[in-house]
Structures are given as C-alpha cells and as structure tokens.
Amino acid sequence: MSTDATGLLSKLIRFDTTSRYSNLQLIEWVRDYLAGFGLTSRLTYNDDGSKANLFARIGPDDMPLIVLSGHTDVVPIDGQVWHYPHSN
C-alpha cells in the first residue's frame, strides 16, 4: 500500500464530498486504507445512513489519546465564479 503523501492526497480530493452528497465512498475508502495498516475503525451514521463519521484509534485502549478532528464535506460553489491557474 502506497503511503506517498502526494498520491494519497490526489486520491482523497477526487471524492466528491460536496455537502449535498453522501460522504460514504470517502469514509469507506479511508476505513479500508487504515485497515491496510492493521487499524480498526468505527463508523457512526446520520439518521438516514447517507453520511458517516469515522473513528480510528492507534495504540492500546488504556493509554491517553489525542483526537484529530476534521470534516469530509465541502460547501457547494454554485453561482460563484472561481478561477485557478491551469497547469500544462
């Protein structure tokens, strides 16, 4: 399994997690990626099961832990004019 940061980020940003859509494809991919390193994850779902949070732990249960928290959704840009440089 590749741990190249650029390759990993490239894969992650390909998931369309605009907030009006489900994030399950991304969450399940990350869960499986972590499983490749022997880590187990727990998913909690919203009421209709279309979105999930992922909880993973590294290390023994009896040790203190640090929580890294983020979100997987992005806001829609409908009606906004965005420009970015194109690479050749």
ROSE-4610 file (N, C-alpha, C; in Angstrom, 1 decimal, always signed):
// ROSE-4610
residu = [M/M/M/S/S/S/T/T/T/D/D/D/A/A/A/T/T/T/G/G/G/L/L/L/L/L/L/S/S/S/K/K/K/L/L/L/I/I/I/R/R/R/F/F/F/D/D/D/T/T/T/T/T/T/S/S/S/R/R/R/Y/Y/Y/S/S/S/N/N/N/L/L/L/Q/Q/Q/L/L/L/I/I/I/E/E/E/W/W/W/V/V/V/R/R/R/D/D/D/Y/Y/Y/L/L/L/A/A/A/G/G/G/F/F/F/G/G/G/L/L/L/T/T/T/S/S/S/R/R/R/L/L/L/T/T/T/Y/Y/Y/N/N/N/D/D/D/D/D/D/G/G/G/S/S/S/K/K/K/A/A/A/N/N/N/L/L/L/F/F/F/A/A/A/R/R/R/I/I/I/G/G/G/P/P/P/D/D/D/D/D/D/M/M/M/P/P/P/L/L/L/I/I/I/V/V/V/L/L/L/S/S/S/G/G/G/H/H/H/T/T/T/D/D/D/V/V/V/V/V/V/P/P/P/I/I/I/D/D/D/G/G/G/Q/Q/Q/V/V/V/W/W/W/H/H/H/Y/Y/Y/P/P/P/H/H/H/S/S/S/N/N/N]
num = [1/1/1/2/2/2/3/3/3/4/4/4/5/5/5/6/6/6/7/7/7/8/8/8/9/9/9/10/10/10/11/11/11/12/12/12/13/13/13/14/14/14/15/15/15/16/16/16/17/17/17/18/18/18/19/19/19/20/20/20/21/21/21/22/22/22/23/23/23/24/24/24/25/25/25/26/26/26/27/27/27/28/28/28/29/29/29/30/30/30/31/31/31/32/32/32/33/33/33/34/34/34/35/35/35/36/36/36/37/37/37/38/38/38/39/39/39/40/40/40/41/41/41/42/42/42/43/43/43/44/44/44/45/45/45/46/46/46/47/47/47/48/48/48/49/49/49/50/50/50/51/51/51/52/52/52/53/53/53/54/54/54/55/55/55/56/56/56/57/57/57/58/58/58/59/59/59/60/60/60/61/61/61/62/62/62/63/63/63/64/64/64/65/65/65/66/66/66/67/67/67/68/68/68/69/69/69/70/70/70/71/71/71/72/72/72/73/73/73/74/74/74/75/75/75/76/76/76/77/77/77/78/78/78/79/79/79/80/80/80/81/81/81/82/82/82/83/83/83/84/84/84/85/85/85/86/86/86/87/87/87/88/88/88]
x = [+0.8/+0.0/+0.9/+0.6/+1.4/+1.1/+2.2/+2.0/+2.5/+2.8/+3.2/+2.2/+2.6/+1.6/+0.9/+1.7/+1.1/+0.0/+0.4/-0.6/-1.8/-1.6/-2.7/-3.6/-3.1/-3.9/-4.6/-3.9/-4.5/-5.8/-5.7/-6.8/-7.9/-7.6/-8.6/-9.4/-8.8/-9.5/-10.4/-10.2/-11.1/-12.5/-12.7/-14.0/-14.9/-16.1/-17.0/-17.8/-17.3/-18.0/-18.7/-19.1/-20.0/-21.1/-21.4/-22.2/-23.6/-24.1/-25.4/-25.4/-24.2/-24.0/-23.5/-23.6/-23.1/-21.5/-21.0/-19.5/-19.1/-20.0/-19.7/-18.6/-18.5/-17.4/-16.0/-15.9/-14.6/-14.4/-15.4/-15.2/-14.9/-15.6/-15.3/-13.9/-13.5/-12.1/-11.1/-11.3/-10.3/-10.3/-11.5/-11.6/-10.7/-10.9/-10.2/-8.6/-8.3/-6.9/-6.2/-6.9/-6.4/-6.3/-7.3/-7.2/-6.0/-5.5/-4.3/-3.1/-3.2/-2.1/-2.4/-3.5/-3.9/-4.7/-5.3/-6.1/-7.6/-8.3/-9.7/-10.4/-11.5/-12.3/-13.7/-14.4/-15.8/-16.5/-17.6/-18.4/-19.7/-20.0/-21.3/-22.1/-23.3/-24.1/-25.1/-25.5/-26.6/-27.9/-29.0/-30.3/-30.7/-30.4/-30.8/-29.7/-28.5/-27.5/-26.7/-26.9/-26.2/-24.8/-24.5/-23.2/-22.7/-21.4/-20.8/-19.6/-19.4/-18.1/-17.3/-16.0/-15.0/-14.2/-14.1/-13.3/-12.3/-11.0/-10.0/-9.0/-8.4/-7.5/-6.2/-5.1/-3.8/-3.3/-2.9/-2.3/-3.3/-2.9/-3.7/-4.8/-5.9/-7.1/-6.8/-5.8/-5.6/-4.6/-4.2/-3.4/-4.2/-3.7/-4.4/-4.3/-5.2/-5.2/-5.3/-5.0/-5.1/-6.2/-7.1/-8.1/-7.8/-7.7/-7.6/-8.9/-9.5/-10.8/-10.9/-11.6/-11.8/-13.1/-13.4/-14.6/-14.4/-15.3/-15.1/-15.9/-16.8/-17.7/-17.1/-17.5/-17.2/-18.5/-18.5/-19.7/-19.8/-21.0/-21.2/-20.7/-20.3/-19.8/-20.8/-22.0/-23.0/-23.1/-23.1/-23.3/-22.1/-21.0/-19.8/-18.8/-18.1/-17.1/-15.7/-15.2/-13.8/-12.9/-11.7/-10.6/-9.4/-8.7/-7.5/-6.5/-5.2/-4.3/-4.3/-4.3/-4.2/-2.8/-2.4/-1.1/-1.0/+0.1/+0.2/+0.6]
y = [-1.2/+0.0/+1.2/+2.2/+3.4/+4.3/+4.9/+6.0/+7.3/+7.4/+8.6/+9.7/+10.8/+11.8/+12.5/+12.7/+13.3/+12.4/+11.1/+10.2/+10.0/+10.0/+9.9/+11.1/+12.3/+13.5/+13.5/+13.1/+13.1/+12.2/+11.1/+10.1/+10.8/+11.3/+11.9/+13.0/+13.9/+15.0/+14.7/+13.4/+13.0/+12.6/+12.4/+12.1/+13.4/+13.3/+14.5/+14.4/+15.2/+15.2/+16.6/+17.2/+18.4/+18.0/+19.0/+18.7/+18.1/+18.4/+17.9/+16.4/+15.8/+14.4/+13.6/+12.3/+11.4/+11.4/+11.1/+11.0/+9.6/+8.6/+7.2/+6.6/+7.0/+6.5/+6.8/+8.1/+8.5/+7.9/+7.9/+7.3/+5.8/+5.1/+3.7/+3.4/+4.3/+4.2/+4.4/+5.4/+5.7/+4.6/+4.0/+2.9/+1.7/+1.4/+0.3/+0.6/+1.9/+2.3/+2.0/+2.5/+2.3/+0.8/+0.0/-1.4/-2.1/-1.5/-2.0/-1.8/-1.0/-0.8/-1.5/-2.3/-3.1/-2.3/-1.1/-0.3/-0.6/-0.7/-0.8/+0.5/+0.7/+1.9/+1.6/+2.6/+2.6/+3.7/+3.4/+4.4/+4.7/+5.9/+6.3/+7.0/+6.8/+7.3/+8.3/+9.2/+10.1/+9.4/+10.0/+9.4/+8.6/+9.1/+8.4/+7.5/+7.4/+6.5/+7.0/+8.2/+8.7/+9.3/+9.6/+10.1/+9.5/+9.5/+8.8/+9.6/+9.4/+9.8/+8.6/+8.7/+7.6/+7.9/+6.9/+6.9/+5.8/+6.2/+5.2/+5.5/+4.4/+4.6/+3.9/+4.6/+4.0/+3.8/+2.6/+2.3/+1.6/+1.2/+0.5/+1.3/+0.7/+1.4/+2.0/+1.5/+2.0/+3.2/+3.7/+4.9/+6.1/+7.3/+8.5/+8.7/+9.5/+9.6/+11.1/+11.4/+12.7/+12.6/+13.5/+13.5/+14.4/+13.9/+14.8/+14.8/+15.9/+16.1/+16.9/+16.4/+17.2/+16.9/+17.4/+17.1/+16.7/+16.0/+15.5/+16.2/+17.1/+17.8/+19.2/+19.6/+21.0/+21.7/+23.0/+23.7/+23.8/+23.8/+24.0/+25.4/+25.5/+26.7/+27.2/+26.6/+27.0/+28.5/+29.1/+30.6/+31.4/+30.8/+31.6/+31.4/+32.5/+32.4/+32.2/+31.1/+30.8/+30.6/+31.1/+31.0/+30.4/+29.5/+28.9/+28.7/+28.7/+28.5/+27.1/+27.0/+25.7/+25.3/+24.1/+23.6/+23.0/+23.0/+22.5/+21.1]
z = [+0.0/+0.0/+0.0/-0.9/-1.0/+0.1/+0.6/+1.6/+1.1/-0.2/-0.8/-0.5/+0.1/+0.5/-0.7/-1.7/-2.9/-3.5/-3.6/-4.2/-3.3/-2.0/-1.1/-1.2/-1.2/-1.3/-2.6/-3.7/-5.0/-5.0/-4.4/-4.3/-3.5/-2.3/-1.4/-2.1/-2.8/-3.4/-4.6/-5.0/-6.2/-5.7/-4.4/-3.9/-3.9/-4.5/-4.4/-3.1/-2.2/-0.9/-0.6/-1.7/-1.6/-0.6/+0.3/+1.4/+1.1/-0.1/-0.5/-0.9/-1.0/-1.3/-0.1/-0.3/+0.7/+0.8/+1.9/+2.1/+2.3/+2.0/+2.4/+1.5/+0.2/-0.6/+0.0/+0.4/+1.0/+2.4/+3.2/+4.6/+4.5/+3.6/+3.5/+2.9/+2.0/+1.4/+2.5/+3.3/+4.4/+5.4/+5.8/+6.7/+6.1/+4.8/+4.2/+4.2/+3.9/+3.8/+5.2/+6.3/+7.6/+8.0/+7.5/+7.8/+7.2/+6.1/+5.5/+6.4/+7.4/+8.4/+9.7/+9.7/+10.8/+11.8/+11.4/+12.3/+12.1/+13.2/+13.1/+13.2/+12.6/+12.6/+13.0/+13.5/+13.8/+13.1/+12.5/+11.7/+12.5/+12.6/+13.1/+12.0/+11.8/+10.7/+11.1/+10.1/+10.4/+10.3/+10.6/+10.7/+9.5/+8.3/+7.1/+6.5/+7.2/+6.7/+5.5/+5.1/+3.9/+4.2/+5.4/+5.8/+7.1/+7.2/+8.4/+8.9/+10.2/+10.9/+11.0/+11.0/+11.2/+12.4/+13.3/+14.5/+14.4/+14.5/+14.5/+15.7/+16.2/+17.3/+17.0/+17.3/+17.2/+18.6/+18.9/+20.3/+21.2/+22.4/+23.3/+23.9/+24.3/+24.8/+26.2/+26.9/+28.3/+28.3/+27.1/+27.1/+26.7/+27.2/+26.8/+25.3/+24.7/+23.3/+22.9/+21.7/+21.1/+20.0/+19.9/+18.9/+17.8/+16.6/+15.4/+14.7/+14.6/+14.1/+12.9/+11.9/+10.6/+10.1/+8.9/+8.3/+6.8/+6.2/+4.9/+3.9/+4.3/+3.3/+2.9/+1.8/+1.3/+0.9/+1.0/+0.6/-0.9/-1.4/-2.9/-3.3/-4.5/-5.1/-6.2/-6.2/-7.3/-7.3/-8.5/-8.6/-8.3/-7.9/-7.6/-8.8/-9.0/-10.1/-9.5/-9.7/-9.2/-10.4/-10.2/-11.2/-10.5/-11.2/-10.7/-11.8/-11.6/-12.6/-13.2/-14.4/-15.1/-15.3/-15.0/-15.3/-16.7/-17.3/-18.7/-18.6]
